[in-house]
Amino acid sequence: MNAINKSLDTTLWHEVCQMDDLIDDVGVCVLVDDVQIALFRVSGNDEIYAINNFDPFSNANVLSRGICGDLKGQVVIASPIYKQHFNLKTGQCLEDETVILPTYSVRIVDASVQLANN
């Protein structure tokens, strides 16, 4: 008898919105377990990005109101207050390499946008 090792997916996914709720290049803020998360659907890109909404330079939850774009080949969000750029894939601040924001895994299931509990 052969034993088959199966890896169980223990990730908890939170449904946060529908794809139709997202507009290209316009952020949306969602609340998951008391954490504000900024979601972005960037034009010309099939991915949905999720990054912490908290801007550590201004100490305000504002990144969902920032400007999406491409800077030096990186998909970024520019903070609306002091204009620091954060890589939407990694959370890395381009102007200060010591600052990295949490990012979140996103999946789409039947047009439903879901975030992982990471």
N, CA, C and O atoms as a Tinker XYZ file with bonds, in Angstrom:
   472  protein
     1  N      0.834000   -1.162000    0.000000    73     2
     2  CA     0.000000    0.000000    0.000000    64     1     3
     3  C      0.891000    1.241000    0.000000    63     2     4     5
     4  O      1.784000    1.380000    0.837000    81     3
     5  N      0.640000    2.126000   -0.936000    73     3     6
     6  CA     1.436000    3.347000   -1.036000    64     5     7
     7  C      0.778000    4.475000   -0.252000    63     6     8     9
     8  O     -0.426000    4.706000   -0.361000    81     7
     9  N      1.567000    5.155000    0.521000    73     7    10
    10  CA     1.051000    6.314000    1.260000    64     9    11
    11  C      1.238000    7.553000    0.402000    63    10    12    13
    12  O      2.304000    7.768000   -0.176000    81    11
    13  N      0.229000    8.338000    0.326000    73    11    14
    14  CA     0.292000    9.587000   -0.429000    64    13    15
    15  C      0.277000   10.731000    0.568000    63    14    16    17
    16  O     -0.649000   10.867000    1.368000    81    15
    17  N      1.321000   11.553000    0.506000    73    15    18
    18  CA     1.382000   12.718000    1.382000    64    17    19
    19  C      0.620000   13.858000    0.737000    63    18    20    21
    20  O      0.921000   14.265000   -0.384000    81    19
    21  N     -0.345000   14.357000    1.437000    73    19    22
    22  CA    -1.117000   15.493000    0.939000    64    21    23
    23  C     -0.886000   16.669000    1.865000    63    22    24    25
    24  O     -0.975000   16.553000    3.088000    81    23
    25  N     -0.595000   17.771000    1.272000    73    23    26
    26  CA    -0.428000   18.990000    2.038000    64    25    27
    27  C     -1.787000   19.674000    2.131000    63    26    28    29
    28  O     -2.395000   19.994000    1.110000    81    27
    29  N     -2.251000   19.891000    3.326000    73    27    30
    30  CA    -3.540000   20.559000    3.521000    64    29    31
    31  C     -3.335000   22.063000    3.526000    63    30    32    33
    32  O     -2.418000   22.581000    4.162000    81    31
    33  N     -4.206000   22.750000    2.805000    73    31    34
    34  CA    -4.151000   24.212000    2.787000    64    33    35
    35  C     -4.866000   24.721000    4.028000    63    34    36    37
    36  O     -6.091000   24.651000    4.121000    81    35
    37  N     -4.096000   25.234000    4.981000    73    35    38
    38  CA    -4.686000   25.731000    6.221000    64    37    39
    39  C     -4.843000   27.247000    6.207000    63    38    40    41
    40  O     -5.159000   27.854000    7.230000    81    39
    41  N     -4.623000   27.849000    5.052000    73    39    42
    42  CA    -4.758000   29.291000    4.926000    64    41    43
    43  C     -6.225000   29.676000    5.056000    63    42    44    45
    44  O     -7.096000   29.063000    4.437000    81    43
    45  N     -6.488000   30.685000    5.855000    73    43    46
    46  CA    -7.834000   31.215000    5.985000    64    45    47
    47  C     -7.985000   32.378000    5.018000    63    46    48    49
    48  O     -7.228000   33.347000    5.076000    81    47
    49  N     -8.960000   32.280000    4.133000    73    47    50
    50  CA    -9.198000   33.318000    3.136000    64    49    51
    51  C    -10.406000   34.146000    3.532000    63    50    52    53
    52  O    -11.422000   33.609000    3.972000    81    51
    53  N    -10.289000   35.467000    3.371000    73    51    54
    54  CA   -11.366000   36.404000    3.698000    64    53    55
    55  C    -11.900000   37.013000    2.401000    63    54    56    57
    56  O    -11.144000   37.610000    1.635000    81    55
    57  N    -13.179000   36.862000    2.161000    73    55    58
    58  CA   -13.784000   37.520000    1.009000    64    57    59
    59  C    -13.960000   38.992000    1.361000    63    58    60    61
    60  O    -14.592000   39.331000    2.361000    81    59
    61  N    -13.385000   39.877000    0.515000    73    59    62
    62  CA   -13.407000   41.301000    0.856000    64    61    63
    63  C    -14.220000   42.158000   -0.115000    63    62    64    65
    64  O    -14.709000   43.222000    0.265000    81    63
    65  N    -14.370000   41.709000   -1.361000    73    63    66
    66  CA   -15.154000   42.458000   -2.334000    64    65    67
    67  C    -15.303000   41.629000   -3.602000    63    66    68    69
    68  O    -14.820000   40.499000   -3.674000    81    67
    69  N    -15.961000   42.186000   -4.580000    73    67    70
    70  CA   -16.101000   41.558000   -5.889000    64    69    71
    71  C    -15.163000   42.274000   -6.862000    63    70    72    73
    72  O    -14.822000   43.439000   -6.659000    81    71
    73  N    -14.755000   41.579000   -7.906000    73    71    74
    74  CA   -13.886000   42.196000   -8.921000    64    73    75
    75  C    -14.508000   43.470000   -9.483000    63    74    76    77
    76  O    -13.799000   44.438000   -9.759000    81    75
    77  N    -15.823000   43.474000   -9.652000    73    75    78
    78  CA   -16.508000   44.652000  -10.186000    64    77    79
    79  C    -16.415000   45.864000   -9.269000    63    78    80    81
    80  O    -16.645000   46.992000   -9.705000    81    79
    81  N    -16.080000   45.640000   -8.000000    73    79    82
    82  CA   -15.930000   46.748000   -7.052000    64    81    83
    83  C    -14.612000   47.493000   -7.239000    63    82    84    85
    84  O    -14.445000   48.600000   -6.726000    81    83
    85  N    -13.677000   46.892000   -7.970000    73    83    86
    86  CA   -12.353000   47.489000   -8.148000    64    85    87
    87  C    -12.263000   48.188000   -9.497000    63    86    88    89
    88  O    -12.627000   47.625000  -10.530000    81    87
    89  N    -11.781000   49.404000   -9.472000    73    87    90
    90  CA   -11.583000   50.208000  -10.676000    64    89    91
    91  C    -10.081000   50.297000  -10.924000    63    90    92    93
    92  O     -9.306000   50.488000   -9.988000    81    91
    93  N     -9.674000   50.161000  -12.172000    73    91    94
    94  CA    -8.253000   50.236000  -12.496000    64    93    95
    95  C     -7.619000   51.505000  -11.934000    63    94    96    97
    96  O     -8.134000   52.609000  -12.108000    81    95
    97  N     -6.494000   51.317000  -11.261000    73    95    98
    98  CA    -5.653000   52.403000  -10.751000    64    97    99
    99  C     -6.288000   53.249000   -9.648000    63    98   100   101
   100  O     -5.836000   54.359000   -9.371000    81    99
   101  N     -7.337000   52.718000   -9.022000    73    99   102
   102  CA    -7.981000   53.403000   -7.900000    64   101   103
   103  C     -7.999000   52.439000   -6.716000    63   102   104   105
   104  O     -8.518000   51.328000   -6.824000    81   103
   105  N     -7.442000   52.859000   -5.604000    73   103   106
   106  CA    -7.374000   51.999000   -4.431000    64   105   107
   107  C     -8.690000   51.904000   -3.686000    63   106   108   109
   108  O     -9.542000   52.791000   -3.746000    81   107
   109  N     -8.820000   50.782000   -2.975000    73   107   110
   110  CA    -9.967000   50.534000   -2.103000    64   109   111
   111  C     -9.409000   50.046000   -0.776000    63   110   112   113
   112  O     -8.489000   49.228000   -0.751000    81   111
   113  N     -9.951000   50.533000    0.306000    73   111   114
   114  CA    -9.512000   50.084000    1.626000    64   113   115
   115  C    -10.522000   49.075000    2.164000    63   114   116   117
   116  O    -11.731000   49.307000    2.126000    81   115
   117  N    -10.005000   47.944000    2.670000    73   115   118
   118  CA   -10.855000   46.933000    3.302000    64   117   119
   119  C    -10.325000   46.679000    4.708000    63   118   120   121
   120  O     -9.148000   46.900000    4.992000    81   119
   121  N    -11.200000   46.219000    5.568000    73   119   122
   122  CA   -10.829000   45.936000    6.951000    64   121   123
   123  C    -10.902000   44.427000    7.172000    63   122   124   125
   124  O    -11.958000   43.815000    7.019000    81   123
   125  N     -9.754000   43.835000    7.538000    73   123   126
   126  CA    -9.686000   42.399000    7.813000    64   125   127
   127  C     -9.036000   42.222000    9.176000    63   126   128   129
   128  O     -7.887000   42.610000    9.386000    81   127
   129  N     -9.783000   41.633000   10.095000    73   127   130
   130  CA    -9.271000   41.416000   11.458000    64   129   131
   131  C     -8.680000   42.691000   12.055000    63   130   132   133
   132  O     -7.589000   42.667000   12.624000    81   131
   133  N     -9.393000   43.789000   11.927000    73   131   134
   134  CA    -8.999000   45.093000   12.473000    64   133   135
   135  C     -7.751000   45.693000   11.820000    63   134   136   137
   136  O     -7.141000   46.602000   12.383000    81   135
   137  N     -7.369000   45.201000   10.650000    73   135   138
   138  CA    -6.236000   45.747000    9.907000    64   137   139
   139  C     -6.761000   46.358000    8.614000    63   138   140   141
   140  O     -7.493000   45.713000    7.863000    81   139
   141  N     -6.377000   47.618000    8.361000    73   139   142
   142  CA    -6.757000   48.259000    7.106000    64   141   143
   143  C     -5.792000   47.821000    6.013000    63   142   144   145
   144  O     -4.574000   47.932000    6.154000    81   143
   145  N     -6.368000   47.319000    4.915000    73   143   146
   146  CA    -5.575000   46.832000    3.790000    64   145   147
   147  C     -6.021000   47.563000    2.533000    63   146   148   149
   148  O     -7.215000   47.666000    2.254000    81   147
   149  N     -5.050000   48.070000    1.775000    73   147   150
   150  CA    -5.332000   48.766000    0.525000    64   149   151
   151  C     -5.245000   47.776000   -0.633000    63   150   152   153
   152  O     -4.253000   47.062000   -0.776000    81   151
   153  N     -6.294000   47.740000   -1.458000    73   151   154
   154  CA    -6.341000   46.873000   -2.638000    64   153   155
   155  C     -6.195000   47.705000   -3.891000    63   154   156   157
   156  O     -6.720000   48.815000   -3.976000    81   155
   157  N     -5.476000   47.164000   -4.873000    73   155   158
   158  CA    -5.278000   47.871000   -6.132000    64   157   159
   159  C     -5.409000   46.914000   -7.307000    63   158   160   161
   160  O     -4.860000   45.812000   -7.307000    81   159
   161  N     -6.143000   47.364000   -8.294000    73   159   162
   162  CA    -6.228000   46.684000   -9.590000    64   161   163
   163  C     -5.550000   47.632000  -10.577000    63   162   164   165
   164  O     -6.121000   48.651000  -10.966000    81   163
   165  N     -4.343000   47.290000  -10.970000    73   163   166
   166  CA    -3.527000   48.182000  -11.794000    64   165   167
   167  C     -3.809000   47.911000  -13.271000    63   166   168   169
   168  O     -3.795000   46.761000  -13.710000    81   167
   169  N     -4.065000   48.980000  -14.039000    73   167   170
   170  CA    -4.367000   48.810000  -15.458000    64   169   171
   171  C     -3.189000   48.166000  -16.182000    63   170   172   173
   172  O     -2.030000   48.434000  -15.865000    81   171
   173  N     -3.497000   47.319000  -17.153000    73   171   174
   174  CA    -2.470000   46.630000  -17.913000    64   173   175
   175  C     -1.837000   45.474000  -17.170000    63   174   176   177
   176  O     -0.832000   44.922000  -17.618000    81   175
   177  N     -2.417000   45.098000  -16.031000    73   175   178
   178  CA    -1.868000   44.048000  -15.190000    64   177   179
   179  C     -3.034000   43.219000  -14.662000    63   178   180   181
   180  O     -4.021000   43.789000  -14.197000    81   179
   181  N     -2.951000   41.911000  -14.720000    73   179   182
   182  CA    -4.048000   41.045000  -14.289000    64   181   183
   183  C     -4.068000   40.784000  -12.792000    63   182   184   185
   184  O     -5.001000   40.165000  -12.280000    81   183
   185  N     -3.045000   41.252000  -12.088000    73   183   186
   186  CA    -2.965000   40.975000  -10.653000    64   185   187
   187  C     -3.735000   41.998000   -9.827000    63   186   188   189
   188  O     -3.894000   43.155000  -10.219000    81   187
   189  N     -4.206000   41.535000   -8.672000    73   187   190
   190  CA    -4.753000   42.422000   -7.648000    64   189   191
   191  C     -3.701000   42.461000   -6.543000    63   190   192   193
   192  O     -3.214000   41.419000   -6.103000    81   191
   193  N     -3.357000   43.657000   -6.101000    73   191   194
   194  CA    -2.326000   43.826000   -5.079000    64   193   195
   195  C     -2.982000   44.238000   -3.765000    63   194   196   197
   196  O     -3.964000   44.980000   -3.747000    81   195
   197  N     -2.414000   43.740000   -2.669000    73   195   198
   198  CA    -2.902000   44.095000   -1.340000    64   197   199
   199  C     -1.704000   44.447000   -0.463000    63   198   200   201
   200  O     -0.762000   43.667000   -0.325000    81   199
   201  N     -1.764000   45.631000    0.122000    73   199   202
   202  CA    -0.675000   46.132000    0.960000    64   201   203
   203  C     -1.297000   46.846000    2.158000    63   202   204   205
   204  O     -2.406000   47.373000    2.069000    81   203
   205  N     -0.584000   46.859000    3.263000    73   203   206
   206  CA    -1.094000   47.557000    4.445000    64   205   207
   207  C     -1.396000   49.012000    4.087000    63   206   208   209
   208  O     -0.624000   49.654000    3.376000    81   207
   209  N     -2.502000   49.518000    4.574000    73   207   210
   210  CA    -2.948000   50.878000    4.245000    64   209   211
   211  C     -2.206000   51.956000    5.039000    63   210   212   213
   212  O     -2.345000   53.143000    4.744000    81   211
   213  N     -1.425000   51.558000    6.039000    73   211   214
   214  CA    -0.762000   52.507000    6.936000    64   213   215
   215  C      0.525000   53.054000    6.329000    63   214   216   217
   216  O      1.432000   52.296000    5.985000    81   215
   217  N      0.595000   54.366000    6.205000    73   215   218
   218  CA     1.797000   55.055000    5.719000    64   217   219
   219  C      2.656000   55.398000    6.941000    63   218   220   221
   220  O      2.280000   56.270000    7.726000    81   219
   221  N      3.795000   54.733000    7.115000    73   219   222
   222  CA     4.608000   54.970000    8.306000    64   221   223
   223  C      5.279000   56.343000    8.338000    63   222   224   225
   224  O      5.751000   56.764000    9.394000    81   223
   225  N      5.334000   57.037000    7.233000    73   223   226
   226  CA     5.970000   58.359000    7.200000    64   225   227
   227  C      5.022000   59.453000    7.692000    63   226   228   229
   228  O      5.462000   60.432000    8.294000    81   227
   229  N      3.720000   59.287000    7.435000    73   227   230
   230  CA     2.746000   60.280000    7.885000    64   229   231
   231  C      1.929000   59.787000    9.078000    63   230   232   233
   232  O      1.143000   60.540000    9.654000    81   231
   233  N      2.121000   58.511000    9.447000    73   231   234
   234  CA     1.350000   57.884000   10.530000    64   233   235
   235  C     -0.163000   57.965000   10.283000    63   234   236   237
   236  O     -0.944000   58.221000   11.201000    81   235
   237  N     -0.554000   57.744000    9.034000    73   235   238
   238  CA    -1.974000   57.793000    8.676000    64   237   239
   239  C     -2.310000   56.625000    7.750000    63   238   240   241
   240  O     -1.468000   56.165000    6.979000    81   239
   241  N     -3.538000   56.161000    7.840000    73   239   242
   242  CA    -4.028000   55.097000    6.960000    64   241   243
   243  C     -4.538000   55.730000    5.671000    63   242   244   245
   244  O     -5.719000   56.060000    5.553000    81   243
   245  N     -3.631000   55.896000    4.699000    73   243   246
   246  CA    -3.973000   56.660000    3.492000    64   245   247
   247  C     -3.506000   56.032000    2.178000    63   246   248   249
   248  O     -3.810000   56.568000    1.112000    81   247
   249  N     -2.788000   54.931000    2.219000    73   247   250
   250  CA    -2.198000   54.427000    0.975000    64   249   251
   251  C     -3.241000   54.048000   -0.076000    63   250   252   253
   252  O     -2.947000   54.089000   -1.271000    81   251
   253  N     -4.445000   53.684000    0.343000    73   251   254
   254  CA    -5.492000   53.353000   -0.637000    64   253   255
   255  C     -5.866000   54.568000   -1.483000    63   254   256   257
   256  O     -6.487000   54.419000   -2.535000    81   255
   257  N     -5.498000   55.757000   -1.040000    73   255   258
   258  CA    -5.782000   56.988000   -1.786000    64   257   259
   259  C     -4.576000   57.474000   -2.595000    63   258   260   261
   260  O     -4.595000   58.565000   -3.165000    81   259
   261  N     -3.544000   56.657000   -2.632000    73   259   262
   262  CA    -2.333000   57.021000   -3.352000    64   261   263
   263  C     -2.465000   56.823000   -4.851000    63   262   264   265
   264  O     -3.507000   56.402000   -5.352000    81   263
   265  N     -1.388000   57.136000   -5.552000    73   263   266
   266  CA    -1.364000   57.049000   -7.012000    64   265   267
   267  C     -0.587000   55.798000   -7.428000    63   266   268   269
   268  O      0.564000   55.602000   -7.039000    81   267
   269  N     -1.249000   54.955000   -8.229000    73   267   270
   270  CA    -0.616000   53.737000   -8.757000    64   269   271
   271  C      0.227000   54.078000   -9.964000    63   270   272   273
   272  O     -0.065000   55.017000  -10.705000    81   271
   273  N      1.276000   53.302000  -10.148000    73   271   274
   274  CA     2.069000   53.508000  -11.346000    64   273   275
   275  C      3.226000   52.546000  -11.439000    63   274   276   277
   276  O      3.316000   51.571000  -10.694000    81   275
   277  N      4.099000   52.839000  -12.361000    73   275   278
   278  CA     5.289000   52.051000  -12.606000    64   277   279
   279  C      6.477000   52.983000  -12.406000    63   278   280   281
   280  O      6.552000   54.045000  -13.023000    81   279
   281  N      7.388000   52.588000  -11.556000    73   279   282
   282  CA     8.582000   53.389000  -11.308000    64   281   283
   283  C      9.793000   52.471000  -11.432000    63   282   284   285
   284  O      9.979000   51.552000  -10.635000    81   283
   285  N     10.602000   52.735000  -12.438000    73   283   286
   286  CA    11.808000   51.936000  -12.679000    64   285   287
   287  C     11.475000   50.455000  -12.809000    63   286   288   289
   288  O     12.203000   49.599000  -12.305000    81   287
   289  N     10.363000   50.158000  -13.494000    73   287   290
   290  CA     9.970000   48.772000  -13.730000    64   289   291
   291  C      9.266000   48.094000  -12.575000    63   290   292   293
   292  O      8.991000   46.896000  -12.641000    81   291
   293  N      8.968000   48.829000  -11.522000    73   291   294
   294  CA     8.269000   48.268000  -10.363000    64   293   295
   295  C      6.862000   48.838000  -10.280000    63   294   296   297
   296  O      6.654000   50.033000  -10.493000    81   295
   297  N      5.892000   47.972000   -9.967000    73   295   298
   298  CA     4.521000   48.430000   -9.765000    64   297   299
   299  C      4.461000   49.014000   -8.358000    63   298   300   301
   300  O      4.741000   48.319000   -7.381000    81   299
   301  N      4.094000   50.297000   -8.254000    73   299   302
   302  CA     4.163000   50.992000   -6.964000    64   301   303
   303  C      2.882000   51.756000   -6.666000    63   302   304   305
   304  O      2.047000   52.008000   -7.535000    81   303
   305  N      2.771000   52.109000   -5.390000    73   303   306
   306  CA     1.773000   53.066000   -4.926000    64   305   307
   307  C      2.559000   54.217000   -4.309000    63   306   308   309
   308  O      3.477000   53.999000   -3.519000    81   307
   309  N      2.193000   55.436000   -4.673000    73   307   310
   310  CA     2.834000   56.621000   -4.092000    64   309   311
   311  C      1.922000   57.149000   -2.995000    63   310   312   313
   312  O      0.735000   57.380000   -3.222000    81   311
   313  N      2.470000   57.337000   -1.829000    73   311   314
   314  CA     1.682000   57.867000   -0.718000    64   313   315
   315  C      1.136000   59.245000   -1.085000    63   314   316   317
   316  O      1.859000   60.059000   -1.661000    81   315
   317  N     -0.131000   59.519000   -0.761000    73   315   318
   318  CA    -0.700000   60.823000   -1.095000    64   317   319
   319  C     -0.180000   61.961000   -0.217000    63   318   320   321
   320  O     -0.436000   63.128000   -0.514000    81   319
   321  N      0.537000   61.645000    0.846000    73   319   322
   322  CA     0.981000   62.707000    1.750000    64   321   323
   323  C      2.407000   63.158000    1.438000    63   322   324   325
   324  O      2.612000   64.290000    1.000000    81   323
   325  N      3.390000   62.289000    1.656000    73   323   326
   326  CA     4.783000   62.692000    1.430000    64   325   327
   327  C      5.389000   62.076000    0.180000    63   326   328   329
   328  O      6.569000   62.282000   -0.105000    81   327
   329  N      4.592000   61.322000   -0.568000    73   327   330
   330  CA     4.952000   60.793000   -1.892000    64   329   331
   331  C      5.980000   59.670000   -1.914000    63   330   332   333
   332  O      6.546000   59.394000   -2.972000    81   331
   333  N      6.244000   59.006000   -0.781000    73   331   334
   334  CA     7.117000   57.836000   -0.837000    64   333   335
   335  C      6.437000   56.772000   -1.692000    63   334   336   337
   336  O      5.211000   56.672000   -1.722000    81   335
   337  N      7.255000   55.977000   -2.387000    73   335   338
   338  CA     6.755000   54.921000   -3.255000    64   337   339
   339  C      6.968000   53.564000   -2.589000    63   338   340   341
   340  O      8.037000   53.282000   -2.046000    81   339
   341  N      5.925000   52.728000   -2.643000    73   339   342
   342  CA     6.004000   51.383000   -2.079000    64   341   343
   343  C      5.737000   50.377000   -3.184000    63   342   344   345
   344  O      4.758000   50.493000   -3.920000    81   343
   345  N      6.622000   49.378000   -3.297000    73   343   346
   346  CA     6.443000   48.311000   -4.262000    64   345   347
   347  C      5.221000   47.502000   -3.837000    63   346   348   349
   348  O      5.162000   47.013000   -2.709000    81   347
   349  N      4.245000   47.360000   -4.734000    73   347   350
   350  CA     3.011000   46.666000   -4.374000    64   349   351
   351  C      3.197000   45.161000   -4.221000    63   350   352   353
   352  O      2.379000   44.510000   -3.571000    81   351
   353  N      4.240000   44.598000   -4.795000    73   351   354
   354  CA     4.488000   43.156000   -4.651000    64   353   355
   355  C      5.205000   42.827000   -3.350000    63   354   356   357
   356  O      4.903000   41.825000   -2.703000    81   355
   357  N      6.158000   43.678000   -2.969000    73   355   358
   358  CA     7.023000   43.359000   -1.825000    64   357   359
   359  C      6.780000   44.233000   -0.597000    63   358   360   361
   360  O      7.158000   43.848000    0.509000    81   359
   361  N      6.157000   45.400000   -0.768000    73   359   362
   362  CA     5.971000   46.341000    0.327000    64   361   363
   363  C      7.168000   47.237000    0.576000    63   362   364   365
   364  O      7.103000   48.131000    1.420000    81   363
   365  N      8.264000   47.015000   -0.144000    73   363   366
   366  CA     9.501000   47.774000    0.039000    64   365   367
   367  C      9.319000   49.240000   -0.359000    63   366   368   369
   368  O      8.785000   49.536000   -1.428000    81   367
   369  N      9.763000   50.149000    0.498000    73   367   370
   370  CA     9.766000   51.569000    0.182000    64   369   371
   371  C     10.967000   51.846000   -0.709000    63   370   372   373
   372  O     12.085000   51.457000   -0.373000    81   371
   373  N     10.758000   52.507000   -1.829000    73   371   374
   374  CA    11.846000   52.767000   -2.763000    64   373   375
   375  C     12.790000   53.862000   -2.275000    63   374   376   377
   376  O     13.967000   53.870000   -2.637000    81   375
   377  N     12.293000   54.774000   -1.468000    73   375   378
   378  CA    13.123000   55.872000   -0.976000    64   377   379
   379  C     13.862000   55.547000    0.323000    63   378   380   381
   380  O     14.852000   56.203000    0.648000    81   379
   381  N     13.393000   54.544000    1.066000    73   379   382
   382  CA    14.021000   54.172000    2.333000    64   381   383
   383  C     13.986000   52.658000    2.464000    63   382   384   385
   384  O     12.964000   52.093000    2.853000    81   383
   385  N     15.082000   52.002000    2.146000    73   383   386
   386  CA    15.125000   50.538000    2.104000    64   385   387
   387  C     14.898000   49.872000    3.459000    63   386   388   389
   388  O     14.711000   48.657000    3.518000    81   387
   389  N     14.912000   50.640000    4.545000    73   387   390
   390  CA    14.663000   50.056000    5.870000    64   389   391
   391  C     13.177000   49.899000    6.151000    63   390   392   393
   392  O     12.798000   49.273000    7.140000    81   391
   393  N     12.326000   50.463000    5.289000    73   391   394
   394  CA    10.878000   50.407000    5.518000    64   393   395
   395  C     10.239000   49.418000    4.539000    63   394   396   397
   396  O     10.345000   49.565000    3.321000    81   395
   397  N      9.579000   48.416000    5.101000    73   395   398
   398  CA     8.859000   47.428000    4.304000    64   397   399
   399  C      7.479000   47.238000    4.918000    63   398   400   401
   400  O      7.359000   46.906000    6.097000    81   399
   401  N      6.442000   47.448000    4.121000    73   399   402
   402  CA     5.073000   47.268000    4.590000    64   401   403
   403  C      4.612000   45.833000    4.346000    63   402   404   405
   404  O      5.065000   45.185000    3.403000    81   403
   405  N      3.716000   45.339000    5.191000    73   403   406
   406  CA     3.166000   44.012000    4.944000    64   405   407
   407  C      2.345000   43.990000    3.651000    63   406   408   409
   408  O      1.602000   44.927000    3.359000    81   407
   409  N      2.490000   42.916000    2.891000    73   407   410
   410  CA     1.653000   42.676000    1.718000    64   409   411
   411  C      0.867000   41.396000    1.981000    63   410   412   413
   412  O      1.215000   40.615000    2.866000    81   411
   413  N     -0.185000   41.191000    1.214000    73   411   414
   414  CA    -1.086000   40.076000    1.461000    64   413   415
   415  C     -1.353000   39.311000    0.176000    63   414   416   417
   416  O     -1.457000   39.896000   -0.902000    81   415
   417  N     -1.460000   38.002000    0.306000    73   415   418
   418  CA    -1.795000   37.162000   -0.840000    64   417   419
   419  C     -3.246000   37.384000   -1.220000    63   418   420   421
   420  O     -4.122000   37.513000   -0.365000    81   419
   421  N     -3.481000   37.425000   -2.538000    73   419   422
   422  CA    -4.822000   37.666000   -3.065000    64   421   423
   423  C     -5.172000   36.545000   -4.028000    63   422   424   425
   424  O     -4.322000   36.083000   -4.789000    81   423
   425  N     -6.413000   36.115000   -3.994000    73   423   426
   426  CA    -6.899000   35.183000   -5.006000    64   425   427
   427  C     -8.299000   35.609000   -5.421000    63   426   428   429
   428  O     -9.012000   36.294000   -4.688000    81   427
   429  N     -8.665000   35.182000   -6.620000    73   427   430
   430  CA    -9.989000   35.464000   -7.153000    64   429   431
   431  C    -10.718000   34.134000   -7.291000    63   430   432   433
   432  O    -10.214000   33.214000   -7.936000    81   431
   433  N    -11.895000   34.025000   -6.694000    73   431   434
   434  CA   -12.719000   32.827000   -6.789000    64   433   435
   435  C    -14.113000   33.269000   -7.223000    63   434   436   437
   436  O    -14.818000   33.950000   -6.478000    81   435
   437  N    -14.500000   32.877000   -8.428000    73   435   438
   438  CA   -15.819000   33.237000   -8.961000    64   437   439
   439  C    -16.083000   34.736000   -8.851000    63   438   440   441
   440  O    -17.151000   35.143000   -8.393000    81   439
   441  N    -15.140000   35.543000   -9.257000    73   439   442
   442  CA   -15.210000   37.013000   -9.263000    64   441   443
   443  C    -15.174000   37.624000   -7.857000    63   442   444   445
   444  O    -15.367000   38.829000   -7.694000    81   443
   445  N    -14.928000   36.796000   -6.858000    73   443   446
   446  CA   -14.802000   37.273000   -5.483000    64   445   447
   447  C    -13.324000   37.465000   -5.148000    63   446   448   449
   448  O    -12.512000   36.564000   -5.360000    81   447
   449  N    -12.982000   38.634000   -4.628000    73   447   450
   450  CA   -11.598000   38.920000   -4.232000    64   449   451
   451  C    -11.425000   38.453000   -2.790000    63   450   452   453
   452  O    -12.184000   38.842000   -1.902000    81   451
   453  N    -10.407000   37.606000   -2.573000    73   451   454
   454  CA   -10.157000   37.054000   -1.250000    64   453   455
   455  C     -8.722000   37.326000   -0.831000    63   454   456   457
   456  O     -7.798000   37.252000   -1.641000    81   455
   457  N     -8.550000   37.644000    0.452000    73   455   458
   458  CA    -7.221000   37.889000    1.030000    64   457   459
   459  C     -6.873000   36.778000    2.008000    63   458   460   461
   460  O     -7.730000   36.277000    2.737000    81   459
   461  N     -5.593000   36.401000    2.010000    73   459   462
   462  CA    -5.106000   35.374000    2.931000    64   461   463
   463  C     -4.853000   35.966000    4.301000    63   462   464   465
   464  O     -4.647000   37.170000    4.448000    81   463
   465  N     -4.871000   35.115000    5.283000    73   463   466
   466  CA    -4.646000   35.553000    6.671000    64   465   467
   467  C     -3.170000   35.658000    7.015000    63   466   468   469
   468  O     -2.799000   35.537000    8.182000    81   467
   469  N     -2.315000   35.884000    6.010000    73   467   470
   470  CA    -0.878000   35.985000    6.300000    64   469   471
   471  C     -0.586000   37.314000    6.907000    63   470   472
   472  O      0.566000   37.607000    7.229000    81   471
